[in-house]
């Protein structure tokens, strides 16, 4: 793989890594490239935060007005909220009237992952909202503050820290208590802000009032007519119809209800039908004023999904009513507890994940939205849903970017921290590809619900550019280490050739050993060298090594030739001397040969003479023998003197024979000596 192959890198349609780009970054190590700064803080997100994040997406259309049973969700809901505590989510500055999001509460709630839902109880002050919430949560100890006096005891918006968990939907349901309306201590403008903010941050809105639905109770909901003035969809759209898509589900809780649920003809009706009749019965409308008709129409327009539940008094005794917060369940009317249980079932079955623009929010997105609404209220403007959406999208994308780059840097540290060993092209490619894929996967996971948003794409492109830059720097540092390692490898492999040249191991007769060692250097480097500049390193090395090696080899061969020349000249003189000696020896040998030939001729002559003498002696001996035999026959008893002469003749004959044998032996030796010389 080459640089050019890397340079064609990019992303496929699923953002899988294909290749990376490698510009030059000089004089760096891996730890110079990787960001070792302290890990950025995370605000309540973990990898599991988005597993079920986007269920049930889409903008709600016309909602059903009837009750839909969802007992399975109720059976899978854990109502154990005893170890929670009330947290003030929205504080109100007593002097300036400014709203503030309680960061400590937000931090505490940010640990919850998965889908989140918010059930808010609102209404006039001193109507038992907090008591109803405590019973709804089945709290046996201290819960939301309940005060029997006429003073408002809830300021701002409070939330119970531990949610009710719906396991089936992976839904954490939080319960909120709002500051009561129409308090003598606060203005109608303040009430309108609290009411609008409560609606905007809720998934399920419970309006708590005392008694039947009449003109007074309708008038108490006059804040609904101001919603279009206190909530903006966007800068160019603010219709009641569109706003209804962003309002929560609505339930009207009628406390201390004593009437029989009947229609005008005395027929029994449900509490839901009672609500519908109160809002739509034309006979009732004709008796009301224009203001209340607008309120009714606003309720119909804004709350498409609406229901009603009635509650009896929790106790009949007035003294017990004053100390409701201290009463045990066995001191509260069973009918009231049964109605609370019905409300609990209804909340669990109807509560859905908090959404904005059809997207399920997580805690981080939720608090970004709340912060933007609070900021708008404090600036004297109205909360703008589109602006809040843009803000939370920006916030979520920025968080996704920071978490993704943080993950990327941690992964780089894992693979490259204090790493001295360079990596092969394939190994580096696979590592960077896996890190890139994991990083983009994390970003996609966090921004899954808003992935089609332009801001999400912009941050994603910025993340890709960040990854590109890091990959380029890492690859360049790796290549620099590869180059350094290749140069060390070449020096190591070339040392054998240098040593053999220095020691003169390469001579004229074995110059092929130099070629073999050089071929081995090239093959070993090809097997062990790494990186894009592998060939470049070899070429640069050979530019200096090869001329030096050839020059050193030629000097060594020339020195060897000169040494051989000197040896040859020395050998030539010795050869000439030997040749001269050989010639002299040859002349001597020739002289000796001639002498030996003369001696041989003399010996041959002497042999011939001796042979003649021997022959004569033999003849004489034969004659003597014959004579002696004749004499022996005739002259027996010859004297001892004659016998002695005969023996002397025999002895003389034997000596002649021995002399002859010696001469023949000497001749043979001289002949052999001459043969050895030639």
C-alpha positions as CSV (number, residue, x, y, z in Angstrom):
1,X,0.0,0.0,0.0
2,X,1.4,3.4,-0.9
3,X,0.8,7.0,0.1
4,X,-1.3,7.4,-3.1
5,X,-3.6,4.6,-2.0
6,X,-4.1,6.3,1.4
7,X,-4.8,9.6,-0.2
8,X,-7.8,8.2,-1.9
9,X,-9.3,7.4,1.5
10,X,-12.7,8.6,2.7
11,X,-15.9,7.3,4.0
12,X,-18.6,5.1,2.5
13,X,-22.3,5.7,3.0
14,X,-22.2,4.1,6.4
15,X,-19.2,6.2,7.6
16,X,-17.0,3.2,7.6
17,X,-13.3,4.0,7.3
18,X,-11.7,3.2,4.0
19,X,-8.3,5.0,4.1
20,X,-6.6,8.0,5.5
21,X,-4.5,10.8,4.3
22,X,-0.9,11.4,5.3
23,X,0.7,14.9,5.0
24,X,4.0,15.5,6.6
25,X,4.4,16.3,10.3
26,X,8.1,16.4,11.2
27,X,10.0,15.4,14.3
28,X,7.2,13.9,16.4
29,X,6.7,10.9,18.5
30,X,3.3,9.2,19.1
31,X,2.9,10.9,22.4
32,X,3.4,14.3,20.7
33,X,0.4,13.6,18.5
34,X,-2.0,12.2,21.1
35,X,-3.9,14.5,23.5
36,X,-3.0,13.4,27.0
37,X,-5.0,16.1,28.7
38,X,-7.4,15.1,31.4
39,X,-10.5,13.4,30.2
40,X,-13.3,15.8,29.6
41,X,-16.2,15.6,32.0
42,X,-19.3,13.9,30.8
43,X,-22.8,14.9,31.7
44,X,-24.7,11.8,32.4
45,X,-24.1,9.8,29.3
46,X,-22.9,6.3,28.9
47,X,-22.7,3.9,26.0
48,X,-26.1,2.5,26.9
49,X,-27.8,5.8,27.0
50,X,-29.2,5.5,23.5
51,X,-30.1,1.9,23.2
52,X,-33.8,2.6,23.5
53,X,-33.6,6.3,22.9
54,X,-35.6,6.5,19.7
55,X,-38.6,4.3,20.3
56,X,-42.0,5.8,19.5
57,X,-40.6,8.8,17.6
58,X,-42.7,11.1,15.5
59,X,-44.8,14.1,16.1
60,X,-48.0,13.2,17.8
61,X,-51.1,13.8,15.8
62,X,-54.7,13.9,17.1
63,X,-54.6,12.0,20.4
64,X,-57.3,9.8,21.6
65,X,-59.6,11.2,24.3
66,X,-60.4,7.9,25.9
67,X,-58.6,5.7,28.4
68,X,-56.4,3.0,26.9
69,X,-55.6,0.2,29.2
70,X,-52.0,-0.7,29.5
71,X,-51.9,-3.1,32.4
72,X,-48.7,-4.8,31.2
73,X,-46.8,-1.6,31.6
74,X,-48.3,-1.2,35.1
75,X,-47.3,-4.7,36.1
76,X,-43.7,-4.1,34.9
77,X,-43.4,-0.8,36.8
78,X,-41.3,-0.5,40.0
79,X,-42.9,2.1,42.4
80,X,-40.1,1.9,44.9
81,X,-39.2,5.5,45.2
82,X,-38.8,5.6,49.0
83,X,-35.1,6.5,49.0
84,X,-35.6,9.6,46.8
85,X,-35.8,13.2,47.9
86,X,-37.4,16.4,46.7
87,X,-35.0,18.5,44.6
88,X,-35.7,22.0,43.6
89,X,-35.3,21.9,39.8
90,X,-36.3,25.5,39.0
91,X,-35.4,28.1,41.6
92,X,-36.9,31.6,41.6
93,X,-34.8,34.5,42.9
94,X,-36.9,36.3,45.5
95,X,-35.6,39.7,44.6
96,X,-35.2,39.7,40.8
97,X,-37.9,37.1,40.0
98,X,-35.3,35.3,37.7
99,X,-35.6,31.6,37.1
100,X,-32.6,29.4,37.6
101,X,-32.0,25.7,36.7
102,X,-30.6,24.0,39.8
103,X,-27.3,22.5,38.4
104,X,-27.0,20.2,41.4
105,X,-30.4,18.7,40.8
106,X,-29.6,18.4,37.1
107,X,-26.3,16.6,37.9
108,X,-28.1,14.2,40.3
109,X,-30.7,13.3,37.7
110,X,-28.2,13.0,34.9
111,X,-27.2,9.5,36.1
112,X,-30.4,8.1,34.7
113,X,-30.2,6.6,31.2
114,X,-32.8,5.5,28.7
115,X,-36.1,7.2,28.0
116,X,-37.4,9.8,30.4
117,X,-40.8,11.1,31.2
118,X,-42.0,13.9,33.4
119,X,-45.3,14.0,35.2
120,X,-46.2,17.4,36.5
121,X,-48.9,18.4,39.0
122,X,-50.0,22.0,38.8
123,X,-53.0,24.0,40.1
124,X,-53.9,26.7,42.5
125,X,-51.9,26.9,45.7
126,X,-53.3,25.2,48.8
127,X,-55.3,22.6,46.8
128,X,-53.3,19.5,47.9
129,X,-51.0,19.1,44.9
130,X,-48.0,17.9,47.1
131,X,-50.2,15.5,49.1
132,X,-51.5,13.9,45.9
133,X,-48.0,13.5,44.6
134,X,-46.8,11.9,47.8
135,X,-49.7,9.4,47.7
136,X,-49.1,8.9,44.0
137,X,-45.5,7.9,44.7
138,X,-46.6,5.8,47.6
139,X,-44.2,7.6,49.9
140,X,-44.5,6.5,53.5
141,X,-42.1,9.1,55.0
142,X,-41.4,12.6,54.1
143,X,-42.0,13.6,50.5
144,X,-43.0,16.9,48.9
145,X,-43.7,19.5,51.5
146,X,-47.3,19.6,52.8
147,X,-48.4,22.5,54.9
148,X,-51.9,22.9,56.4
149,X,-51.6,26.7,56.5
150,X,-52.9,29.0,53.8
151,X,-49.3,30.0,52.8
152,X,-47.9,28.7,49.6
153,X,-45.1,26.2,50.5
154,X,-43.8,25.2,47.0
155,X,-41.6,27.8,45.3
156,X,-40.6,27.2,41.7
157,X,-40.6,23.6,40.4
158,X,-39.6,20.6,42.5
159,X,-38.8,17.1,41.3
160,X,-38.6,13.8,43.2
161,X,-35.1,12.5,42.7
162,X,-35.9,8.8,42.2
163,X,-38.1,8.0,39.2
164,X,-40.6,5.3,38.8
165,X,-39.2,2.8,36.4
166,X,-41.3,1.2,33.6
167,X,-39.2,-1.8,32.6
168,X,-41.1,-2.6,29.5
169,X,-40.4,0.7,27.9
170,X,-37.1,1.4,29.6
171,X,-38.8,4.5,30.8
172,X,-37.9,6.5,33.9
173,X,-40.9,8.5,35.0
174,X,-40.1,11.6,37.2
175,X,-42.7,13.4,39.2
176,X,-42.7,17.2,39.6
177,X,-44.5,19.6,41.9
178,X,-45.1,23.2,40.7
179,X,-45.6,26.4,42.6
180,X,-49.3,27.0,43.1
181,X,-51.0,29.7,41.0
182,X,-52.9,32.7,42.3
183,X,-50.7,33.1,45.4
184,X,-51.0,36.5,47.0
185,X,-47.2,36.6,47.0
186,X,-46.8,36.3,43.2
187,X,-48.2,38.1,40.2
188,X,-50.2,36.7,37.4
189,X,-47.3,37.2,35.1
190,X,-45.2,34.9,37.3
191,X,-48.0,32.3,37.3
192,X,-48.1,32.4,33.5
193,X,-44.4,31.8,33.3
194,X,-44.5,28.9,35.7
195,X,-47.5,27.5,33.9
196,X,-46.0,27.8,30.5
197,X,-42.6,26.4,31.6
198,X,-44.3,23.5,33.4
199,X,-46.2,22.5,30.2
200,X,-43.0,22.8,28.1
201,X,-40.9,20.5,30.3
202,X,-43.7,17.9,31.0
203,X,-44.7,14.7,29.3
204,X,-47.9,14.3,31.3
205,X,-49.6,17.3,32.9
206,X,-52.0,16.9,35.9
207,X,-54.1,19.9,36.7
208,X,-55.3,19.7,40.3
209,X,-58.4,21.6,41.4
210,X,-61.0,21.3,44.2
211,X,-64.6,20.5,43.5
212,X,-66.6,20.2,40.3
213,X,-65.8,21.8,36.9
214,X,-67.7,25.1,37.0
215,X,-67.2,28.6,35.8
216,X,-64.8,29.4,38.6
217,X,-62.6,26.3,38.0
218,X,-62.7,27.1,34.2
219,X,-61.6,30.6,35.0
220,X,-58.8,29.3,37.1
221,X,-57.4,27.9,33.9
222,X,-57.3,31.2,32.2
223,X,-53.6,30.9,31.8
224,X,-54.3,28.5,28.9
225,X,-55.5,31.3,26.8
226,X,-52.1,33.0,27.2
227,X,-50.1,30.0,26.0
228,X,-49.8,31.3,22.5
229,X,-48.4,34.5,23.9
230,X,-46.1,32.8,26.4
231,X,-44.8,30.0,24.1
232,X,-43.5,30.4,20.6
233,X,-43.1,27.6,18.1
234,X,-40.7,29.5,16.0
235,X,-40.2,33.1,14.8
236,X,-42.6,32.7,12.0
237,X,-45.2,30.2,13.3
238,X,-47.3,30.3,16.5
239,X,-50.7,28.8,15.8
240,X,-52.7,27.0,18.5
241,X,-53.0,24.0,16.2
242,X,-49.3,23.6,15.9
243,X,-48.7,24.3,19.5
244,X,-50.9,21.4,20.4
245,X,-48.2,19.1,19.0
246,X,-45.9,20.2,21.8
247,X,-48.2,20.2,24.8
248,X,-48.2,17.2,27.1
249,X,-51.1,14.8,27.8
250,X,-53.5,16.4,30.1
251,X,-55.4,15.0,33.1
252,X,-57.8,17.1,35.3
253,X,-57.8,15.8,38.9
254,X,-61.0,16.9,40.6
255,X,-60.3,16.8,44.4
256,X,-63.0,16.6,47.1
257,X,-65.5,15.8,44.4
258,X,-69.0,15.1,45.8
259,X,-71.3,15.1,42.8
260,X,-72.8,12.1,41.0
261,X,-71.3,11.6,37.5
262,X,-74.5,12.0,35.5
263,X,-75.4,13.8,32.4
264,X,-78.3,16.2,32.1
265,X,-80.8,13.3,31.7
266,X,-79.5,11.6,34.8
267,X,-77.6,8.9,33.0
268,X,-74.3,7.8,34.6
269,X,-71.2,8.9,32.7
270,X,-67.5,8.5,33.1
271,X,-65.2,11.2,34.5
272,X,-63.8,11.6,31.0
273,X,-67.2,12.2,29.5
274,X,-67.9,14.6,32.4
275,X,-64.8,16.6,31.3
276,X,-65.9,16.6,27.6
277,X,-69.4,17.7,28.5
278,X,-68.0,20.6,30.6
279,X,-65.9,21.8,27.7
280,X,-68.2,21.2,24.8
281,X,-71.8,21.3,26.1
282,X,-73.4,24.2,24.3
283,X,-76.1,24.6,26.9
284,X,-73.3,25.3,29.4
285,X,-71.5,27.6,27.0
286,X,-74.6,29.8,26.6
287,X,-74.5,30.5,30.3
288,X,-70.9,31.5,30.5
289,X,-69.0,34.7,29.6
290,X,-66.8,35.2,26.6
291,X,-63.6,34.8,28.7
292,X,-64.6,31.3,29.8
293,X,-65.6,30.3,26.3
294,X,-62.1,31.2,25.2
295,X,-60.6,29.2,28.0
296,X,-62.8,26.1,27.1
297,X,-61.7,26.5,23.5
298,X,-58.1,26.8,24.4
299,X,-58.3,23.6,26.5
300,X,-59.8,21.8,23.5
301,X,-57.2,23.2,21.1
302,X,-54.1,22.7,23.2
303,X,-54.9,19.4,24.9
304,X,-56.0,16.9,22.3
305,X,-55.2,14.0,24.7
306,X,-57.2,14.9,27.8
307,X,-58.7,12.9,30.7
308,X,-60.3,13.4,34.0
309,X,-60.4,11.7,37.4
310,X,-62.4,12.5,40.4
311,X,-61.3,12.1,44.0
312,X,-63.3,12.0,47.3
313,X,-61.9,13.8,50.3
314,X,-59.0,11.8,51.8
315,X,-60.6,12.1,55.2
316,X,-63.9,13.2,56.7
317,X,-62.6,14.6,60.0
318,X,-61.6,18.2,59.8
319,X,-58.7,17.7,62.3
320,X,-57.4,14.8,60.2
321,X,-57.6,17.0,57.1
322,X,-55.3,19.5,58.7
323,X,-52.7,16.9,59.3
324,X,-53.0,14.8,56.2
325,X,-49.3,14.6,55.8
326,X,-49.0,12.6,59.0
327,X,-51.8,10.2,58.4
328,X,-51.1,6.5,57.7
329,X,-52.9,4.9,54.8
330,X,-55.2,3.1,57.2
331,X,-56.4,6.5,58.4
332,X,-57.2,7.6,54.9
333,X,-60.5,6.8,53.2
334,X,-60.1,3.5,51.2
335,X,-62.0,5.1,48.3
336,X,-59.5,7.9,48.0
337,X,-56.6,5.4,48.0
338,X,-58.4,3.4,45.3
339,X,-58.7,6.5,43.2
340,X,-55.0,7.3,43.8
341,X,-54.2,3.8,42.6
342,X,-56.3,4.4,39.5
343,X,-54.4,7.6,38.8
344,X,-51.2,5.8,39.2
345,X,-52.2,3.2,36.7
346,X,-53.3,5.8,34.3
347,X,-50.1,7.7,34.6
348,X,-48.0,4.6,34.0
349,X,-50.1,3.6,31.0
350,X,-50.2,7.0,29.4
351,X,-46.8,8.5,30.3
352,X,-44.5,8.4,27.3
353,X,-40.9,9.5,26.7
354,X,-40.4,13.3,26.7
355,X,-40.0,14.4,23.1
356,X,-39.1,17.5,21.2
357,X,-39.6,17.6,17.4
358,X,-40.5,14.0,17.6
359,X,-37.2,13.0,19.2
360,X,-37.0,11.2,22.5
361,X,-34.8,13.2,24.8
362,X,-32.1,12.0,27.1
363,X,-31.2,13.9,30.3
364,X,-28.6,16.0,28.7
365,X,-30.9,17.1,25.9
366,X,-33.7,17.7,28.4
367,X,-31.7,20.0,30.6
368,X,-30.3,21.8,27.5
369,X,-33.9,22.5,26.5
370,X,-34.9,23.6,30.0
371,X,-32.0,25.9,30.2
372,X,-32.9,27.5,26.9
373,X,-36.5,28.1,28.1
374,X,-35.3,29.6,31.4
375,X,-32.9,31.8,29.6
376,X,-35.7,33.1,27.3
377,X,-38.0,33.8,30.3
378,X,-35.2,35.7,32.2
379,X,-34.5,37.8,29.1
380,X,-38.1,38.9,29.0
381,X,-39.0,37.0,25.8
382,X,-41.1,33.9,25.5
383,X,-39.7,30.3,25.3
384,X,-39.2,29.4,21.7
385,X,-39.5,25.7,20.9
386,X,-37.5,25.9,17.7
387,X,-34.8,27.9,19.4
388,X,-34.7,25.4,22.2
389,X,-34.5,22.6,19.7
390,X,-31.7,24.2,17.9
391,X,-29.9,24.8,21.2
392,X,-30.2,21.2,22.4
393,X,-29.2,19.9,19.0
394,X,-26.1,22.1,19.1
395,X,-25.4,21.0,22.7
396,X,-26.0,17.4,21.9
397,X,-23.8,17.5,18.8
398,X,-21.1,19.3,20.7
399,X,-21.2,16.7,23.5
400,X,-21.2,13.9,21.0
401,X,-18.1,15.5,19.3
402,X,-16.3,15.9,22.6
403,X,-17.1,12.4,23.8
404,X,-16.1,11.0,20.5
405,X,-12.8,12.9,20.3
406,X,-12.2,11.9,23.9
407,X,-12.8,8.2,23.0
408,X,-10.6,8.6,20.0
409,X,-7.7,10.1,22.1
410,X,-8.1,7.3,24.7
411,X,-7.9,4.7,22.0
412,X,-4.8,6.3,20.5
413,X,-3.2,6.3,24.0
414,X,-4.0,2.6,24.3
415,X,-2.3,1.7,21.1
416,X,0.5,4.3,20.8
417,X,1.3,5.5,24.4
418,X,5.1,5.4,24.8
419,X,5.2,3.1,21.8
420,X,8.7,2.9,20.4
421,X,8.0,0.1,18.0
422,X,6.7,1.2,14.6
423,X,3.9,-0.6,12.9
424,X,3.6,-2.0,9.5
425,X,1.3,-0.3,7.0
426,X,-1.3,-3.0,7.3
427,X,-1.2,-3.1,11.1
428,X,-1.4,0.7,11.3
429,X,-4.3,0.8,8.8
430,X,-6.3,-1.8,10.8
431,X,-5.7,0.0,14.1
432,X,-6.7,3.4,12.8
433,X,-9.6,2.0,10.9
434,X,-11.0,0.3,14.1
435,X,-10.5,3.4,16.2
436,X,-12.2,5.5,13.5
437,X,-15.1,3.1,13.1
438,X,-15.6,3.0,16.9
439,X,-15.4,6.8,17.2
440,X,-17.9,7.4,14.4
441,X,-20.1,4.7,15.8
442,X,-20.2,6.4,19.2
443,X,-21.0,9.8,17.5
444,X,-23.7,8.2,15.5
445,X,-25.1,6.5,18.6
446,X,-25.3,9.8,20.5
447,X,-26.8,11.7,17.6
448,X,-29.0,8.9,16.3
449,X,-32.2,10.8,16.9
450,X,-30.9,14.0,15.2
451,X,-28.6,12.5,12.6
452,X,-30.4,14.1,9.7
453,X,-30.0,17.6,11.2
454,X,-27.5,19.8,9.4
455,X,-25.8,20.7,12.7
456,X,-25.2,17.0,13.4
457,X,-23.7,16.6,10.0
458,X,-21.5,19.6,10.5
459,X,-20.1,18.3,13.7
460,X,-19.7,14.9,12.2
461,X,-17.7,16.4,9.4
462,X,-15.6,18.3,12.0
463,X,-15.1,15.0,13.8
464,X,-13.9,13.4,10.6
465,X,-11.5,16.2,10.0
466,X,-10.2,15.8,13.5
467,X,-9.7,12.1,13.0
468,X,-8.1,12.8,9.6
469,X,-5.6,15.1,11.2
470,X,-4.8,12.7,14.0
471,X,-4.4,9.8,11.5
472,X,-2.2,11.9,9.3
473,X,0.0,12.8,12.2
474,X,0.1,9.3,13.7
475,X,0.9,7.8,10.3
476,X,3.6,10.3,9.7
477,X,5.2,9.7,13.0
478,X,4.9,6.0,12.4
479,X,6.5,6.4,9.0
480,X,9.4,8.4,10.5
481,X,10.0,5.6,13.0
482,X,9.8,3.1,10.2
483,X,12.4,5.1,8.3
484,X,14.7,5.3,11.3
485,X,14.2,1.5,11.9
486,X,14.9,0.8,8.2
487,X,18.1,2.8,8.3
488,X,19.2,0.9,11.4
489,X,18.3,-2.4,9.7
490,X,20.3,-1.5,6.6
491,X,23.4,-0.6,8.7
492,X,23.1,-3.8,10.6
493,X,22.7,-6.0,7.4
494,X,25.6,-4.1,5.7
495,X,28.0,-4.7,8.5
496,X,28.8,-8.2,7.4
497,X,29.9,-6.9,4.0
498,X,31.9,-4.2,5.5
499,X,33.7,-6.6,7.8
500,X,34.4,-9.0,5.0
501,X,35.8,-6.2,2.9
502,X,38.0,-5.0,5.8
503,X,39.3,-8.5,6.5
504,X,39.9,-9.2,2.8
505,X,37.5,-12.1,2.7
506,X,36.5,-11.1,-0.8
507,X,39.4,-12.0,-3.2
508,X,39.7,-12.4,-7.0
509,X,39.0,-16.1,-6.7
510,X,35.9,-15.7,-4.5
511,X,34.5,-12.3,-5.6
512,X,31.1,-14.1,-6.1
513,X,30.8,-14.2,-2.3
514,X,30.4,-10.4,-2.4
515,X,27.6,-10.7,-4.9
516,X,25.9,-13.4,-2.7
517,X,26.2,-11.3,0.5
518,X,24.8,-8.2,-1.3
519,X,21.9,-10.2,-2.7
520,X,21.2,-11.5,0.8
521,X,21.2,-7.9,2.2
522,X,18.6,-6.9,-0.3
523,X,16.4,-10.0,0.3
524,X,16.6,-9.6,4.1
525,X,15.8,-5.9,3.9
526,X,12.8,-6.7,1.7
527,X,11.5,-9.1,4.3
528,X,12.1,-7.0,7.4
529,X,11.8,-3.4,6.2
530,X,8.5,-1.5,6.7
531,X,6.7,1.6,5.6
532,X,6.0,3.7,2.6
533,X,9.6,5.0,2.5
534,X,11.0,1.5,2.6
535,X,12.3,1.7,-1.1
536,X,13.3,5.3,-0.6
537,X,15.4,4.4,2.4
538,X,17.1,1.6,0.5
539,X,17.8,3.9,-2.5
540,X,19.3,6.6,-0.2
541,X,21.3,4.0,1.6
542,X,22.7,2.5,-1.5
543,X,23.6,5.9,-2.9
544,X,26.3,6.1,-0.2
545,X,26.9,2.5,0.7
546,X,27.3,1.0,-2.7
547,X,30.0,3.4,-4.0
548,X,31.8,3.1,-0.6
549,X,31.5,-0.7,-0.7
550,X,32.7,-0.9,-4.3
551,X,35.5,1.5,-3.6
552,X,36.6,-0.4,-0.5
553,X,36.3,-3.7,-2.4
554,X,38.4,-2.3,-5.3
555,X,41.1,-1.1,-2.8
556,X,41.1,-4.4,-1.1
557,X,41.4,-6.3,-4.4
558,X,44.1,-3.9,-5.6
559,X,46.0,-4.5,-2.4
560,X,45.6,-8.2,-2.8
561,X,46.8,-7.9,-6.4
562,X,49.9,-5.9,-5.4
563,X,50.6,-8.4,-2.7
564,X,50.2,-11.2,-5.2
565,X,52.5,-9.4,-7.6
566,X,55.2,-9.1,-5.0
567,X,54.8,-12.7,-4.2
568,X,55.0,-13.6,-7.9
569,X,58.2,-11.5,-8.3
570,X,59.7,-13.2,-5.3
571,X,58.6,-16.6,-6.6
572,X,60.0,-15.7,-10.0
573,X,63.5,-15.0,-8.6
574,X,63.3,-18.1,-6.5
575,X,62.2,-20.0,-9.6
576,X,65.0,-18.6,-11.7
577,X,67.5,-19.5,-9.0
578,X,66.0,-23.0,-8.8
579,X,66.2,-23.1,-12.6
580,X,69.8,-22.2,-12.6
581,X,70.5,-24.7,-9.9
582,X,68.6,-27.3,-11.8
583,X,70.7,-26.5,-14.9
584,X,73.9,-26.9,-12.9
585,X,72.6,-30.0,-11.4
586,X,71.7,-31.2,-14.8
587,X,75.2,-30.6,-16.2
588,X,76.6,-32.4,-13.2
589,X,74.2,-35.2,-13.8
590,X,75.1,-35.3,-17.4
591,X,78.8,-35.4,-16.5
592,X,78.1,-38.1,-14.0
593,X,76.1,-39.9,-16.6
594,X,79.0,-39.8,-19.0
595,X,81.4,-41.0,-16.2
596,X,78.9,-43.7,-15.3
597,X,78.7,-44.7,-19.0
598,X,82.4,-44.8,-19.2
599,X,82.6,-46.8,-16.0
600,X,79.8,-49.0,-17.3
601,X,81.8,-49.6,-20.4
602,X,84.9,-50.3,-18.4
603,X,82.9,-52.7,-16.2
604,X,81.4,-54.3,-19.3
605,X,84.9,-54.8,-20.8
606,X,86.1,-56.1,-17.5
607,X,83.2,-58.4,-17.4
608,X,84.0,-59.6,-20.9
609,X,87.6,-60.1,-19.9
610,X,86.5,-61.9,-16.7
611,X,84.1,-64.0,-18.7
612,X,86.9,-64.9,-21.0
613,X,89.1,-65.7,-18.1
614,X,86.3,-67.7,-16.5
615,X,85.8,-69.5,-19.7
616,X,89.4,-70.2,-19.9
617,X,89.6,-71.3,-16.3
618,X,86.6,-73.6,-16.9
619,X,88.3,-75.0,-19.9
620,X,91.4,-75.4,-17.8
621,X,89.4,-77.0,-15.0
622,X,87.8,-79.3,-17.4
623,X,91.1,-80.3,-18.8
624,X,92.6,-80.6,-15.4
625,X,89.6,-82.6,-14.3
626,X,89.9,-84.8,-17.3
627,X,93.5,-85.2,-16.7
628,X,92.9,-85.9,-13.1
629,X,90.3,-88.4,-13.8
630,X,92.7,-90.0,-16.2
631,X,95.4,-89.7,-13.7
632,X,93.0,-90.9,-11.0
633,X,92.4,-94.0,-12.9
634,X,96.1,-94.6,-13.6
635,X,97.7,-92.9,-10.7
636,X,95.8,-93.7,-7.6
637,X,97.3,-92.5,-4.5
638,X,98.5,-89.3,-6.0
639,X,100.5,-87.3,-3.5
640,X,98.9,-84.8,-1.2
641,X,100.9,-82.0,-2.9
642,X,99.1,-82.3,-6.1
643,X,95.7,-82.5,-4.4
644,X,96.6,-79.2,-2.6
645,X,97.4,-77.5,-5.9
646,X,94.1,-78.6,-7.2
647,X,92.2,-77.1,-4.2
648,X,94.1,-73.9,-4.7
649,X,93.0,-73.7,-8.3
650,X,89.4,-74.3,-7.1
651,X,89.7,-71.5,-4.5
652,X,91.1,-69.1,-7.1
653,X,88.2,-70.0,-9.4
654,X,85.6,-69.2,-6.7
655,X,87.2,-65.9,-5.9
656,X,87.1,-64.9,-9.6
657,X,83.4,-65.9,-9.6
658,X,82.8,-63.7,-6.5
659,X,84.6,-60.7,-8.0
660,X,82.6,-61.1,-11.1
661,X,79.3,-61.0,-9.2
662,X,80.4,-57.8,-7.3
663,X,81.2,-56.1,-10.6
664,X,77.8,-57.0,-11.9
665,X,76.1,-55.6,-8.8
666,X,78.0,-52.3,-8.9
667,X,77.0,-51.9,-12.5
668,X,73.4,-52.5,-11.7
669,X,73.5,-49.8,-8.9
670,X,75.1,-47.2,-11.2
671,X,72.6,-47.9,-13.9
672,X,69.7,-47.3,-11.4
673,X,71.3,-44.1,-10.2
674,X,71.4,-42.7,-13.7
675,X,67.8,-43.6,-14.3
676,X,66.8,-41.8,-11.1
677,X,68.6,-38.6,-12.1
678,X,66.7,-38.4,-15.4
